[in-house]
Amino acid sequence: MPRAFGHWRRAVSMRPLVVILLYMCAWVAFPPAYADQNPAPTEAQSFLKAARSAIAHGKIAEAEALARKRPGQDPDAAAVLAQIAMRQGKYEEAQTLLEPAVTRDSNGEAALTLGTLHLELGRSQDGVRLLEGVYRQASGRGTDPEAVFRAARAAHAIDRAHVPGRRAAHDANVLYRAASAATDDPAVDTGWGWLFLEKYAPPEAMRSFQDALKADPDWAPAHAGLARLLAEENPPAAAAGASKALEIDPNLIDAHLLLAELDLDNSRNADARARIEKVLAINPSDLEARSWLAAIAYVEGDRSTFDTEVKRVLSINPAYSGVYRIAGDLAARNYRFDEAVALARQAATLDPTDSKSLAALGMHLMRTGDEPQARRALQQAFDIDAFDKVTFNLLALLDTLDKFVVEKSGDLIIKYHPDEAAIMREYALPLAQDALKALSARYNFTPKGPILIEIFPDHDDFAVRNLGLPGMIGALGACFGRVVTMDSPRAREPGTFSWQSTLWHELAHVITLQMSNQRVPRWLTEGISVYEETKARPEWGREMEVPFARALDRGEALPLKDLNSGFTKPETIALAYYEASLLVEHIVATHGDAALHTLIRSYGEGVDGDAAISKALGVSIDALQATFDKAVQTRFAPLVAAVKSGPKESARVAPTAAPDVAALRAAAAAQPGSYAAQLALGAALVAASDRAAFEPLERAAALVPMAAGENSPHALMARLAEQLEDFPRAINEYQALLAHDHAAIEPARRLAAAAEKVGDEKALAFAYDRVVALDPFDPAAHTGLGRLALKRRDATIAAREFRAALLTGAADKAAAHCDLGESYLLQGKAVEAKREALAALEIAPSFERAQDLLLKIVEKDSGGR
């Protein structure tokens, strides 16, 4: 179930109650007691189960032979033969088989099959009428597992028919549960899994598909369902699952279509089209396959083919809104969100009862920043299907956003959580303005506004804002062209990421997406965003240098032709981000900024793939690969050599047995160019507080100067210097570490402590500034920065920092009010200064500093007269 999202507006607040009541009503109508009753199957039940099994294993001829052995007037045999015909797109033949059979058994398998055929062809009223009859008749037969399973499928089909006010998903869920308990037929758990999948309940779907595969490891539809479930989070595993399904049943259409979708995610349109053509060879009238052909034509700018395929689809099913919804989905996958809105509107217009199209419209509208219209579409979708988790969550998220604080400045609109607004507005707005100003100037492009930025202290809210579901664990921000969403500093543990670099990264996407008319490939837009992070602050883009060197050493760098696909694989996504930024840097170094700008714009002009590179850079992709490889090898050769014999991560001090220092010293002497050998010796000596550790750690730092983390050379040397009370040395080491480790907050705090001890104000300012940048809710850092600003008589910065210290819970509030009062007095704001002095005295009436401040204010006021 979706997680709870605080308070609701009145129309939404009934959702949980409605869900509970519907569950209660369902259990009253279909009590679970019969689940324990498992009578012996009848001959007809055995036949249907055997035929289902044959079809699920791709043995269509066997299923057909079983059906033809049945008596000539047998309705169940007609149903199986019709199902086979429907798989091949022979809808008229199927209807001819089914109609006489339904007259003989109006509530059996034939009626269920004819009902689903009517739905497939757009005859919703006829289909729902038959399905309701199957549901009512079969659901009352509690001792017949086949009838209960049939009722579950009927309710499931009714749910897919978008019947307003009909809560068929709950009925299907209850009946699938009962059927699953009463039979070992893997078809039951597979159908149940698909219901959960459609309602965005991944854990439940996973369990159902796995239960089906426990019962029969070769149940192809369960493999296909599991593959579909994994597609978002683990595309390689999804592809493997779909391939496994096709090994069992080469004609399983959903598995083919999933592989086609994965090809599209990797910009392999030709491969996707070839897979879809295989589907159409199996079933020339498959609506989803033809819709995907239309979608590919649309994103490729082939309007004629798009129109032709739409016409073909609607000639089969005049109400099939999926043809526009799928095109909208593919447009959105290609960053073309305004077009996705238009296509989803066409889908919702074609079938106003299609909750999926309305939900898609709501999602696309949110990505274009039109939240009022998104709410309207989502509410309409919810009124039709109250059990779609994505719709539920998005409406709840909009309720949460209603409480956010909105700040507008020119074309920028920033929304903050009310608990964070007072602090974040001091830092986010100026940073966003600086980023857009710098990026617009660099790319000679002014993005279209308004640009909406939403900053979430709850990561799950951020995830729901983007995808409708919690998760997106690895993501920090997202950009849709005019909308940026991101984690706030409090969404994650301080020291794990930089919200500032994230904001800059996403605003770079605003430039490249709009500049390319939303057609830039992922490798280029992500590469530019990482590249621009480094241009803004060198330390922001350095954490992947060592992992990339190790990938080079292992021969795992991504070929440029496969760079886009690297973003879809969990094991290569970080590598793809960094390598793409190196490629952008290489393009600028060898062809210039103007060529990079031309490349971005060429995608907006409809040029794609290798042709865009040839047009903008004047070289082929192979030639670009050759020069890139040479540049990378030259740049990273020393680093590769240094880490070649090392572990995949920075060496760690052994947690158990004491290290053999003599052996480590011998290894370091024998391998002076080995980072791992020098680091291991240094770490062992640091553990013994031995000053001799500095020598091997200095060598390690020279070999890999960008090494970061608590066990990196500079971190180890800083800790050793602290132990030896050599604070100047500790300051130098912490500064060297922080020059490369932009998210490290504890080293910044330790730097501040060391600088405080020796009175190094420059280092102290650097440390406090870094802490505030990473965690703007740290009152001590604000106080420290404010006092340094006050000392240099920078009253504006001082006042900002002292206000922040008070807002974030300064430990000594009386002193904080005095700090702020002094900064106001320096600005000539006597009234404000007096207010702060009095606030301090209210907390501590005998506080001499506050009394002195008040006296200064009075004297200055008197002198002014």
N, C-alpha and C positions, 0 to 999 in steps of 0.2 A: 504494500500500500504506500501511497505517497506520504512523505513526512509532513507533520503539521507545520503550518506557516502562520502562527500568531492569530491576529484578529482578522475578521472577514467583513466585507460589506454585506448588507442584508441578503442580497440575492445569492451570495456565495455561501453564507454561513450555514445553510441547510445541507450542504453537501455531505458532511460526515453522517448526519442523521439519516439522510436519504439512503446512504450506503448501508447503514446498520439495519434500517427497516426492511430494505430489500433483501438483505441476507436472511433476516428473520422470516419474512414472507416466503422466501424460497425454501427454507428448511421446514416451514409448516406444510407447504404444498408437497414437498418431496422429502420426507424424513429419512435419515440415513440408515435406519435399522435394516433395510432390505439389503444393504451392501454385504452383509454377512451370509446372505442366502445365495447359494451357487448351484442351482439345479443342473442336471445333465443337459448338455446342448441338444437341441433337436437336429434333425437331418438338415433342415434349411439353414439353421444357424451354423452348422459345421461347414456347409457349402459356402456360405458368405464369408466365413472366416478364412477358408482355404483359398477362395478367389482373391480376397484382399491380400493374403500373404503372397500369392503368385504375382500379383500386380506390383506389390511393394518390393519384390525381388527382381523386377524387370522381366518376369516370365509371362508376357502378355498372351502368348499362344497357349500356355498351360491354363491360364484363367479362362480363355475363350473355350478351350476344349471342355473344361469343367462345366461351363454354362450350357454348352450344346448337348451335354449328356443329360441335362435336366428335361423333364417333360415339356412338350412344346408350348404349353400355355403358362409355364411357371413364371410368375412376376419377378422373382428374385433373379432368375436367369436373364430375363430381359433387362433388369437393372444393371447387371454386370456387363452384358454386351453393350449396353448404352454407354456405360462408363468408359469402356474401351474405345468406342466410337468418339466420344467427347474428347478423349486424350488426343485424337487425331484431327480434331476440328470438324468432324462429320456430324454437325449438330442436327441437321434434318433427319439423318438416319437414326440418330439417338432418339429424337422426338417420336419418330414413327414406331420405334420399338417400345417406347415407354407409355404412350397414351393408352393403348389397349390394356397394358399391364396394370395401369392405375385404375382402370374401370373394374378390374378383378380384385385389386387390393389397394384401396384408396389411402392407406396409411402405412404402407410398408416401404421396403427399400426402393421400389420403383417410384413411388410418390416422392420420396426424399430426393432421388436423382433427378426427376423431372422438375422438382422445385428449384434445385440448384441450376439446372439448365435454363429455366426461365430467368433466373437472376443473371446468369451469364449473358443472356441475350437482351437484357434490359426490360424484361416483362416482370417488373417487381411485384405488382399486385397479384398476378397469377402465381408467381413463385412463393410469395409470403403466405398466400391462402393455403397452398398445398403443404408448405412447411409447418404452418401452425397446426394443421390437422395431424401431421406426423408427430409433432411435439406433444399435442394433447393426448393422442391415443397411446403413444409409446411410453410417455412419462408416467402413465398410471399403471403400467405393468411392472411392478417393482421386482418380481421374481424372474424377469426375463432380461439377462444382461445385454443381449443383442438389441432388444427394444429400448433399453435405457441408453445404450450407446447411440442408437439411431436418434433418440430424442435429443441427446447432447449435440449431435451433428446438426439437427434441425434448428435448435436454438442458436448454435454457432452461426449457421447460415443466415438466420433471421437478423442476428446482430450485424453481420456484414451488409445486410440490405438497408441499413440506416433508417429503420422504422422509428419515426419520432415518438418518444414516450415509451417505447417498448424496451425494457431492460433485459434483453435476451442474454447478454453476456453472463449475468449472474445465474440464470437458469442453466446455461451451458456449463458453467463452472461446477455447479452442484451435481449435475448429471454426469459429467466426466469423472468427478471424484467417485461417485457411486459405481460407475461402470468399471473404473480402474480397480476398485476394491473387489469387484465381483468376477473379474476375468483377467487372464494373463495375456490378452491380445495386445501386442505392442501398438496396434493402430489407435487404441484408446489413449494411451499416454502421449502418442505423437499428436493426436488431435488436440489434446489438452495443452500440450506444449505450445502449439501454434496459437491457441487462444491467449495464453499468457504472453507470448511474444507480441501479439497484436495489441495487447493492453500494457505493454512496456513493464513487464514483471520478469526481468531476466533471471533471478535466482529460481523462481518457480518454473520457468520455462526450461532452464538447465536441468532441474531435477526430473521433469517429465520426460525430456528427450533421453536423458541418461537411463531412466527406468525402462524406456522402450528398448534401448540398445542392450540393457542387461537381459531383457527377455529374448531379444533376437539381435545379435551383433551386426547382422546384415540387413537391417530394416532401413532401406534407402531413404524414405521420407524423414526418418528421425535424424539420419546423418545430415540431410539437407537443412532440417530445422536447426540443428545444432550449429551448422555452418552459418546460417543466417543470423543466429544469436551472437556469434563471435565476430561478425563482419566489422562492427564499429571499433571494437577494442583490439582485435588481433587479426587483421586481414590475412596474414599468411596461414594461420590456423583455420580460418574460414575457408580459404581456397583449398586447403588439404581436405577439409570435411566435405566440401562440394565435390571434389574430385573422387573421394571415396564413394559418395553416393552415386556418381556416374559410373564408377567401376561396376557397381551392382546393377544399376538401371541406367543404361546409356541414354534413355529417352526421358529422363526426369527433368522436366522443363524448369522447375524452380532452381535446381542446381546450376543448369546452364546460365540462367539469367543472373544468378548471384555472381558467377564468375565474370559475366559481362559487366556487371556493375563494378566489380573490383578492377577490371581493366579500365573502365571509365575514370575511376578514382586515380589511376596512374597515368591518365592522359593517353591511353592506348585505344583510341577510338576505333581504329581499323580492326583490332583484335576483338573488341566488344561487338562490333557489327558482324564479324564472322561467326561469333558464338550465337548471336541472335538469329542469323540466317539458318544455323543448325536447328534452332527451335522451330523456326517457320517451316523447315523441311519436315518436322514431326507434326506440327499443327499450324497450317497456314493462317488460321484464324485466331491464333492466341492473342488476346487483347493486350496483355502486358508486354509481350514481345514486340508487337507492332507499335505500342506506345513508346518503348525505348528506342526503336528505330526513328520515330518521329522526334524524340527528344535529342538524339544525336544530330539529326539534320538541323534542328533548331539552333543548338549551340554552335554548330559549324556554319551557320548563316545560310543554309540551304532551305529557304522558305518554301520553295516549290515542293520539295520532297516532304517537308514537314506537313504542308497542307494536304498532300496526297495521302500520307499515312493517317492523318487525322480523319480524313474522309473515309478511308477503308475501315478504320476502327468504328466510326459512328454508323457505318452501314451495317455492321454486325450488331452493335449495341448502341442505339441512339442516345442513351443516357450515361455512357461510360465516361465519367468525369476524369477517370485516371489518366486519360490521354493528355490532358492539360496539366494535371497535378504532377505526373512523372516528368514532363518537360520542365515544369517549374522547379522540381527537385534537382534536376541536372543543372539547370541554370544557376540555382543557389550553390551547388557544389563547385561551380565555376565562378563564384563571387558575384554573379549578376542578380543581385537581390531585387532591384526594382523590376526587372523583367520577370523574376519569380513571382512577385506580387501580382503582376498583370496576368500571368498564366494561371495562378491559383484562383484569381477572380473569375476567369473563364470557366474553370472547373466547378467552382461553387455556383455559378450562374447556370451551368448545364444541369447540375443536380444539386439543388439547394438543401437536400436532405443528407448529402454526403458529409458526414462529420470530419472525415479525414481531409477533405479538400478545405473545409472551413478552418480546421486546425492548422493546416499547412499555410493558409492565407494569414492566419494570426501570427504564426512563427515568422514568416517572411516580412510582415509589417513591423514586427518588433526589430528585425534586423535592419530595417530602413529608418527606424526611429519613430514610427507613427504608432505610439503606444495606445492612444485612444481608439483608433480604428482596429488595432490588434485586439484590444479587449472585446470589442463588439463581435468580431469574428470568432474569437475563442469562446465567448459566452454562448454564441449560437451553436458552436460545436459541442460544448458541454451540455446544452439542453437536449441534444440528440443522443450523445453518448457520454454519460456521467462517469464512465469507468475507464476513460483514457487518461493514463497517468500524466502524459505530457501536457494535455489540455488543462487538467486539474492543477498541475504544478505551475504552469505559466500564468494562469489566473491568480493563483495565490501569490506568485512573485510580483505581479502587477499591483496587488493589494499592498505588498511590502514597499514597493517603489513609491506608492502614493504618500508614504510617510517620509520619504527622503527629502533632504534640503536641496533646493535647486538654486544654482548660481549661474547667471548669464553674463557673458562679457563678449560683446561683438558676436562673432559666429560660433562661439564656444558656449555649450551648456554642460555644466558638470553637476551630477547628482551625488550627494554624499549621504551616508547613513546619519541620522540625527545625532547619534552619539559621537560621531567623528567629524562632523561638519566644521566645527569651530577651529579644529586643528588643521584638517586636511586642506581647507580653502586657502590657508596661508602658504601652502607649499605646492599643491597640485595645479592650481590655476596659473601661477607664474611659470611653472615648469612647462605646462602645456602650451602656453603662449610662446615661450622661448623656443620650444621644439618646432611648432608650426612656422614661426618666423624664420628659423634657421633652415628648415627643410624646404620651405617654399622658395627661399632665395637660392638654395643650392640646386634645386631642380627647375627653377624658373617656372613654377606652377603654383597657382593659388587654388586650393581645394574648394569645392562647393560646400556651403554650409546649409543649415546649422550642423555643427559637429557635436554629437552627444557623447559624453563620457560618463559612465556609471561605475562607481567604485564600491565594491562589496566587502564588508568585514567578515562575511560568512561565505566560505568558498563554495558551498553547495548552492547558495543563491546565485553566485556567479555562473556556476555550471548550468543551473536551470535557466538562467537568462539566455544562455547560448544554445542549449540543446533540449531544454525541457526536462532534464533528468539530472539528479546529483551525479557526481563523478568528475570527469576531466581532471584526474588527480595531477597529471603532469603539466597542465596548462596554467599559465599565470594571467594571460590576457587574451583578448580576441578583438578583431576589427572586421567590420562589415562594409567599410567604405565611408559611411558618415556616422557610424556608431562604433564606439570603443567601450568594451567592458573589461573589468580587471579586478583582481584581488587587491584589497587594501593592505597596508602593512600589518594589520591585526588578523588577517585571514590565515596567516601562517606564522610559524614560530620565527621571531626576529633572528636574523642571521642566516636564514635559508634562501632568501631572494631579495632583490632590490626592486621595490615598486617603482622607483624613478626610472630605472632602465627599461622596465616593462612598459611604462607609459610612453617613453620615447620610441620604443620599438613599435608599439601599436600605432602611434601617430605617423611614423614612417610608412606604415601600411596605408594610411589614409591617402598619402601622396601617391604611392605607386598604384593603388587600386583605381583611384579616380583618374590619374594620368593615363592609364591604359584602358579607360572605359570599362573597368572591372574585368579585364581579360588577361591580366598578367599571370603567367604560370607560377605555381607555388614556389618553385626553387628560386625564382627571381625576386619575388616580393619578400620572401623570408630572408634570402641572402642580403638584400638591400637593407632590411630592417636591422639585422645583426651588424652589418657593416656600418650603418649609421649610429648604432649604439657606440661602437668603438671610436667613431669620429667625434662623437660628443664627449665621451669620457673614456680614455684609453683602457682603464681598468674594467669597464663594463663587458668587454667582449673576449676576455682572455682565458676563461676557465676550461676551454676545450682544446687548447694547444697541445697539452701532453697526451690526452686521449687520441687526438688526431695523429700525433706522431706515432703512437703505438699502432693505430690502424694502418698507417703507411708501412710500418715495419712488418705487419702481418699480411700485407697485400689486400687490405679490406677497404681501402678508399673506394668510394662509389664512382663508377664511370659516369661521365656527364650525361650520357643518354639515359641513365637510370636514376639520375639525381631526384627527379620528381617522385619516383616510387619509394625512395628512401624515407620520405615523410610519412608513408603509410605503414611502416613496419616498426614495432616498438623497439627492436634491437638496433635500428639504424637511424632513428629520427634525430637524436642529438647530433650524430655525425653529419647528417644531411644539412641541418641548420648551419653548422660551422663551415662545412665544405662549400655550401652555397655562398656564404659570406666571403670565403677566400676567392671563389670564382668571380664575384662582383669586384673585389679588390683587384684581381688580375685584369679584368676587363677595363677598369679605370686606368690602371697602370700602363696597359699596352695600347689602349684605343682612346682613352680620354673620357672625361665626364660627358661630353656631347654625345659620344657613341652610346654610352649607357642610357642617356635620355632618349635617344632615337630608338634604342631597343625596346624600352618601355612603351613608347608611343606606337611602335610598329604592331604590337599585339592589339592595341585599340583600333588599328586600321584593318584588322582582319587577317594579318599575316601571323603564321603560327609555326611552332616547332623550329626545325632546322632552318626553314626559310627566313624566319625572323632574325636569327643570328647572322645568316649570310647577308641579309639586306642591311642590317644595322652595323655589323662589324666588318663586313667584307671578307669573312673567312667561313669555311665550313665547320661543322661541329667537330669533325675529326682533327682539323687543323687547330681549332681552339683547344681541344683535348691535349694535343701535343705540346703546345706552348704552356698550357696550365700545368701539365705534369712536370715540365722542366723547371718552371718557377717554383713549384711546390717542393720538388726534390732539392733544389738549391737552398731554399729557405729553411727547410726542416731537416736537412741532412745532419747537422750537428746534434739536434735534439733527438733524432731517431737513434743516432749512435749512442747517445747518453742513456737512453731508456731501453736500449735493445735487450739487455740481459735482465732488466728489472721486471718486477711484478706488474700486474695491470693497474694496481692502485699504489699510492704512496706507501712506502714501507712503514710498518707499525712496530712499536716496541713489543717484543715477545711478552705475552701476559703471564707465562709460567716460569720455566727454568731461566736462570740467569744466563745472559749471552756469554759466549766464549770470546772475550774481548781480543785475546791474542789472535785467534783465528780470523776474527773480523778485521783486525789491523793488517794481517797478512793479505787478506783478500783485497782490502782497499789499496794496499801498496802494489799489488799485482795488477789491479784494474783501475788505474787512475782516471780513466775515462768513463767508468761505470757509475752512474748516478746511484743505483741501488746499493752498490758496495760502499760508497762514501757515506750515504745516508744511514745505512745499517750500523756502521761503526760510530758515527756521530750520535745516533739515537741511544746506543748502548752507553756511551760515555756521558751523555746528558742524564741518563737514569742514575748514574753514579755521581752526579754533580761535578764532573771532571772538566776543568777548563780546557783540557786538550780536545774536547769535542768541537771547539770552534774550527779547528783546521780542516777536518774532513767535511764538516757541514758547509764551510765556505767553498770548498771544492764542489760539493753537491749543488750549492746555490749558483755557482758559476756555470755548471753544466746545464742546469734546468732553472733559470732565473724566475720563471713564471710559476713554479710549483706552489701550490696553495694547500690549505688545510692545516689542521692542528699538528700533523706530523711531518710537515714540510720543513726544509732546512731553516728558513727564516723564523718560523714559529718555534722550532726547537731551540735555536740560538737565542731568541728573545726570552724564552722561559729560563734558560740557563743563566743569561745575564741578570735576570731578576733574582734568581737564587744567589748569585754572587754579589748582588746589590750594585751591579754595574748598570745604573739606570740610563746613562747616555747611550750605552751599547744596546740596551733593551729598546730604547726609543728608535734607534736606527733600524733595528731588525723588524720591529712592528711596522714601521713606515714602509720598509721594503716589501713586507708581506702584503700590506693593504694596497700597495700599488698594483697588485695583481689579483687580490682576492676581494672583489668589490662587495660581496655579501657578508663578509666576516664582521660580526658585531662585537664578540667578546674580545678579540685582539684590539679593536678600537677602544674599548673600555679600559683594557689593561694599558694601552698606550697613554690614555688620559691619566691614569693613576701614576704611571712612571713620569710623565711630563710634569704633573703636579708636584712630585717630590723634588724635582730639580729646577722648577720654575721656568720650564721651556714653553713660553706662551705660543710660539708658532706651532709646535707639535701639539700643544693642548687644543688649539683652535682646530687643527686638522682632525684630531681625534673626536672632539665634540661634534664637529660638522658631519663626520662620517656616521656617528651614532644617530644623530637627528635625521640624517638622510635615510637610514635604514629603519629606524624606529622613532617616528615623530611623537610617540606617546611616552617618551622617556623624560620625566621632569628634570632629573639631575643634569642631563645633557643640555637641555634648554637653559637651565640656570647658568651652567658654565659658559655657554656661548653668549648669553646675555651679559654676563659680567665682563667678559672679554670685550664685547662691543661697547659696553659702557666705559670701560677703561680707555678705549681709543676714541671715545666720545661719538660713537655712531649710534645716536639715540633711536633711529628708526628700527634698526636690527635689534637693538637691546629691548625696546618695547615689545616687539614681536615675540622675542624669545621668552621674556618674562610673562607675557600673557599666556603663552603656551605652557610655561611651567605651572602656572596657576590652574589652567584648564586640565592639565594631566595629573594633578594631585601632588604638587610640591610638598615635600615632607615638612618644611618650615614655612607655613603659609604667611605668618607675620613678616618674615624676612622677604618672602616673595612679593608681598604687597609693597614693601619698602623699595625693593629692586625696581618694580614697575613704576612706583611713584617717582623715583629718582630719574628714570628714563623720560618720563613725561615732563618733569621739571626741566631737563636738559633741552627738550623740544619747545619749551615755553608754554606748556599746557598746565597752567597752575591749578585750574579747577580739577582736572583729572588727577594731578599729583596729590592734591589735598584729599581727594576721595580715597586714594590708595593709602595715604598715611593714616587716615581715620579708620580704614578697614583693618590696618595692622594694629592700631591701638584698641580696637574693639576685641581683637583676639588676645592681645597682650597689653593691657593698659599701662604697664610700667616699662614698656619696651623703649629704651633710650634712643635707639636709632630712629624709630618712628617719631618720637618727640622732636628729635633734632631736625628730621625732614620737615615736619610741620612748622617748626620755627623758621627754617630756611624759606619755606613758601611764604610765610607771613612777612618776613623781612624783604623778600624780593617783591612781594605785592606792595609793601609800604614804600620801597625805593622807587617803584614804578610810578607812584603818585607824586 
